[in-house]
């Protein structure tokens, strides 16, 4: 009687199948299923295809990139078939014996034993929107499985199942589950790990106890090892695989313009890893000086390919998701090379030209600007190449005044500094880098100098070279390269042996913003440009940290690593040897400090004129031997400051040595 009932049930299935065959769903092709598979993560690989970073985009499920069967551990398929479909290679989509046993168990033993083959499950996974429940649904699923097996190979069915099947909770596919539970790719699974995953498929959310029991039923010889392995797996469930977390800020950036899936980048994983370790080491050394954050960008000069993108200092960062490469910070002295290049290009200055480094008040329409060097010292007459490489401030402001137009600001615009205000907002202080910029734009600007004045956009993938824009002449660019690559030129400011000196050719410039809130070190050799920023994302000042001690050591280590791994030839400069400019007349021992020539003052009508004074100031050890001549007649000793009462009109102030005039300035009072 029981045998007749089983046969009748099976006949009903087969008969039902014939009756509804016309409505059997068309099975999609294997390639269509594979192409339609969507990773929940944007998976970045490096320039050699190695896993770089995974950035989650789909919060509904967790599925990684499609994994080919040949890249799955050989322990997986036997464990899967033992648990799910022992007759997989003997049936044609439907296991009639298993189906009959399932009907028998349901009818006589109240068991919910299933009879779905892997082929039937793939049908269901490939068309989750269809109704597969009930007898008719099961018949429809069986017919679709037969059709599937006529068009797909067994290997394609196995590969699809392992990429689509739900394993536990939100995890779909073997790859995501393997990383989540065992922190390894599917290719590295052991037999006991494969067993645990295989038995999990029937009860994805089983308790640890039930999970252990199922695994022990399947592999009794490994039973003692399952409890500890399951406990460890559950403790790490949900964590990102650490092997794929090497470019957080790049992934965060690219996720805004790329859908989930695999994306090969131009990043060099070895360099990226080395820089992260270097940054963390340097920030650890500086933590007692209130330094928490840093960023590094490396670009290949000719191609524009980004080889490293480290936007923060890892676990020590004050704000994990702030991208230090795109954050706006004050430029400091890093803009000076573009100022001098502009002057060289306009032929109003040469590397050997002499500039006066001395206390000065720069008068402009918003007031009086008093630039000083960071050490508060002045060096008298210096050549332009020394002033630039040693980062002297007064000569830079004087170069800005020599330009006497907006050409420097216009060059910065052409260099694609994207956040500049109008030139009047900065005045001559623009020469000293009061503008807010970011590391990306700055590194790109230095790369322009490395390429002989040609700017092109950077890119995150390997590919065709970008079109270029001419920003500076080759001659002006090479002059800057020559200046910044000479340790003799920077000896006045940094000495002959500093973190800026390498054993190979490299042009480099540092910068420190007001109150030591930011410091920079950017430079290049013939192949790569490296930009480094160090500071605090919250804007707090560092304590006694300059570019040479903060960003400089990182730059040195990165550039040295690049030169060792990817040796670059020295600079191939074509500069014509300049005739040595004659040293200017001896630096004056006494000179006018205040007022400055061209100043415009206004008296306050609300204050009695007798109470309004303008100081006459002279600097120099011999000033007691000098005197003032005011408007051609009044004589006043220059030994001490003299308070002069201003009156409307144009006034002339001369500094006399005996009866000889040594210096003269004019002031307008309104």
PyMOL commands that set and color helices and strands:
alter all, ss='L'
color gray80, all
select helices_A, chain A and resi 2-19+21-23+30-36+69-71+74-84+96-108+118-126+134-151+154-164+174-182+186-188+191-200+208-218+220-236+242-244+248-254+269-289+314-316+332-345+384-389+393-403+407-414+423-432+439-450+474-484+491-494+514-516+552-565+609-611+623-625
alter helices_A, ss='H'
color red, helices_A
select strands_A, chain A and resi 41-45+51-56+62-63+166-168+171-172+261-264+293-300+306-310+329-330+354-357+362-364+367-369+380-383+436-437+454-455+469-470+507-512+518-524+528-535+591-594+599-601+614-619+626-630+634-637+642-644+649-657+660-669
alter strands_A, ss='S'
color yellow, strands_A
deselect
rebuild
show_as cartoon
